[in-house]
Amino acid sequence: MVRESPYYQVKKEAAASGQAVVEVKVPQQPASYGRLSKTLEQLLPAGEYVVWVKIGPNQDDFPEGQSLKIRVGLGETSDLLTIKKIKPGISASLVLKAANPFQTIWLAAESFNFRFQIDRLYLSSQLKDVKSDPESATVDLTFIMNEMNQPGEFFPGFPLFPREKEPDNWLENGSFEVGIGSYFWSTSYQQCYSLLPDFWEKRNPAEGERCLALKLFPYAQRFQGDSENLPTLFQLLHKILKLHPEKKYYFRGLFRASEPVDLTITVSQAYEPKATVSQVKTTVEENWQPVLMEFKTLQDNRGYFLSLSATAKKEATLYLDALSLSAEKRDNFLPSAPVEIGVHWQAIGRVFYLDQPAEFIILARNYQSQGAKLNVSYQVFDYFDRVVLNKNITDWAIAARSTAEKNLDLNTGLTGCFRLVIRGEITSSSPPIKLPLQEYVFSVVPRPPARMHHTFGAYITLAPEPLAIMSRAGIRRTVTLSCSNELLQIWRSMEPKPGEFVWTDKRVELARELDMDIVANLDIGHQANGIPSWARNPAADDAISCSGPRIPSKPFTFSRKAWANFVEKVVQHYRGKITSWLIVDEPYHYMKPEEYADLIKTSYLAAKKANPDCRIFIHGGYYPYWLPALEKAGAFDFFDGISDYARTKEQGQRLKEFSRKYSKPVLNVEYRWQVSMYRTIETPDYIETREVPWYQEVTETILQEPVYAMAWSGGQGFNLYDARYPGGDFRQLDKYKCGFEYDGALKPNMVGYAIMSQLLDGFHGVDELQLHPDLKSFLLKDEKRFALVLWTKDNQVLETKIFLPEKVKFLDIMGNPYPDKESVLLTNSLNYLIGPQEQLEKTSQIISSLRMKPAIVLKTSVVTGPNKQYFLRVNLTNNSQEKTICGKLMVTGISLREFWKKPIVSFPALAAGKSISFDFGLNAYLPDLPPQQFDGKVVVYFEGGVFQQLLKEITE
């Protein structure tokens, strides 16, 4: 910027942002004495603009808490920006309406007697940026999602702000004529239920041919076992509705219930600060009855949630039909469009087998009194974001006031996780009406055998739907820690009174029917709060102590006799049904080694008395001191195996040495953030764009851990923590530690884990091998076969050709074979080499002698563009000899001039040997110096993998 007063100077020193800083010293003089101004590269038209100012972080005499006034001008138009309580790094923005075209932006301080710095200044023509802070992802951003879609790109992005024209009904498929509506409605996190195809009801709808029948589920069952007539519950949440601000709306729906149901309908803000806008409560009985709610939205235009909560005193079914939300008050149902489309299916969890059709039904409902014609397009994307199926239904004739359907087979001969994306257009109207996009996630896996070795498991909720989905996918072991399994975990819940036990026999029997092996975790709870009050503080000769580092107050004791009786009775009750018992999760947080040794001895003797054939597992090996201390305390004769982490090679080696010395098996466990595959659903917790397949990086990391943990430790199996069901809702699709999507489908990491569970069932870890300097190599074996699992080091993408011995299979992360005699691109995604053990040495030699070269080359530089603006230029070269790649390129850690745009670009098919360049406009101009350092990275998502490189490593 140009200094127009002696009171302003541009300092060429780095601020926190890495940019130059404008320092302002304001004396007791009028503001007209001077200002900072900037001539823009082009004349901008009259209109409304947002100006965003950030105060610098470095101050000598910063007047924290005082107010600051800065006059901001666009040409001849100016207004006052006031920051009431100034502090380092604070930012503020305002909207100015320029009366005339302008080419100058200027600032003039109107506060006196202190010095401050202006670190960043942004100008935007996007009024929605008024609440935004381009530096922070924690501020209530209103703009961020899908702003960089390229012309012709498939995903148009969902509407972030109110539609210009109000739809007739904001609730698509409000009468449930075209399916259960799982793309529009979700159930609450970890309620043990989701919307199931069985809820699509044909009998006695209130409107049309179908309604939704919600079976209310016992919400106290985890505390009251298999008892009947428990209180029941069902909760629904509609995806974010972009209602207009400060406007009146009307909700209307028809409801009935098999038993009296208390129904609460709520409209609330989706984003912080969350507030309830309106709520209505009523009791629903046997006959159809309307429920009405009138409300007015707030000034906030970012979005609203519509939620439904139904409770009953006992088992009940609630029926929903003819739901509408509109700006006009109506007495009758009106759909969102003259024709609506949707899909339906029957496969539980949308898990399909490779040897069968992946059967979906596409439905179209015509609400009009005359016939209609539709064009429908549907695409299937695989894990690598490649289009593997692209089809159209043209001139589909739908009779008046009727529903038509067509059968789809989405089995492409590939295994893995997939996204089905559907769009439609009513061609019989003038002009044609585009129907909203819908997206559904599904998976295709090999058919697992009826009985498996149970090598790989997860912490799965003991409820019918999650057990059935996981068993169908081939993940056949559960650990009863977490996941609402308190009746096979927490002492206090299982024995609330001395000698009075609560059993969960029905769910255990269901698990057995589904070939689901159970490792039951008998636990004293988080911070030992699972110990029943009646068992605490016994006599000294009957005491087991708890005095670990996470005990919140003073150490305490509980009864050894009561615990032994608890273990004996539980193991005895489940004898013949549950064999493996894990004694206390992560005891090193709540107990000292000698205290845990005391607990182990007591547990072992009690359990073996009840069932001599049971197996007792303990936790140990995470900390170096733990196993030696247990050995010293004489505990090693009182357990049959260990379950614990092997996050590092050192931890794994400790477990392996123990296993070899005492001939006891090791099971490994790990947990990670698990990411949804959905790409078109807005969630207030994640305000970045979802248009890049960023879940790949998380999935690859999660699937590496079972391999290296088992190889390092010699592990006999792995349990992924965890698989709560369902895994989040529209408030947070990427709920931490959830292997299920919000709608009950499997997340991509869990699909990859299911593939691993089948490929490596019965295998045990052997070791990490040093086969090639550019590859991570891990060996697992069973009685006759070997498995080498490979991925590249340092996020490299390398091209090579691999000619393998006979009977050795080469598979990618989703279990699909690589084509013979073609070059392959190896990435940080897992690759499986599986074959007979007699071919291991020859296969290892082939891997060791591979000749590989980088398949992707990135070069970056800072260049000067038109109007003296600096750009970060990223040059991408497809360095492979044979492979064509296409995908998306994203840059992080740079400050764009147009800060509301995300640095994401799509690149078309890039042939072998070809290059393409992308310029990202920086917020820097001559004669200022260009940015000298970047802390971000360039990420390339392409067909087959992910490539990352740090900017500071590649900037020329």
Secondary structure, 3 states (H helix, E strand, C coil): CEECCCCEEEECCCCCCCCCEEEEECCCCCHHHCCEEEEEEEEECCEEEEEEEEECCCCCCCCCCCCEEEEEEECCEEEEEEECCCCCCCEEEEEEEECCCEEEEEEEECCCCCEEEEEEEEEECCHHHHHCCCCCCCCCCCCCCCCCCCCCCCCCCCCCCCCCCCCCCCCCCCCCCCCCCCCCEEECCCCCCCCCHHHEECCCCCCCCCEEEEECEECCHHHHCCCCCCCEEEEEEECCECCCCCCEEEEEEEEEECCCEEEEEEEEECCCCCCEEEEEEEEECCCCEEEEEEEECCCCCCCEEEEEEEEECCCCEEEEEEEEEECCCCCCCCCCCCEEEEEECCCHHHEEECCCCCEEEEEEEECCCCCEEEEEEEEEECCCCCEEEEEEEEEEEECCCEEEEEEEECCCCCCEEEEEEEEEEECCCCCCEEEEEEEEEEEEECCCCCCCCCCEEEEECCCHHHHHHHHHHCCCEEECCCCCCHHHCEHHHHCCECCECCCCHHHHHHHHHCCCEEEEEEECCHHHCCCCHHHECCCHHHEEEECCCCCCCCCEEEEHHHHHHHHHHHHHHCCCCCCEEEECCCHHHCCCHHHHHHHHHHHHHHHHHHCCCCEEEECCCCCCCHHHHHHHCCCCCCCCEEEECCCCHHHHHHHHHHHHHHCCCEEEEEECCCCCCCCCCCECCECCCCCCCCHHHHHHHHHHHHHHHHHHHCCCEEEEEEECCCCCCCCCCCCCCCCECCCCCECHHHHHHHHHHHHCCCCEEEEEECCCCCEEEEEEECCCEEEEEEEEHHHCCEEECCCCCCCCEEECCCCCECCCCCCEEECCCCEEEEEEHHHHHHHHHHHHCCCCEECEEEEEEEEECHHHEEEEEEEEEECCCCCCEEEEEEEECCCECCCCCCCEEEEEEECCCCEEEEEEEEEEECCCCCCCCCCCEEEEEECCEEEEEEHHHHEC
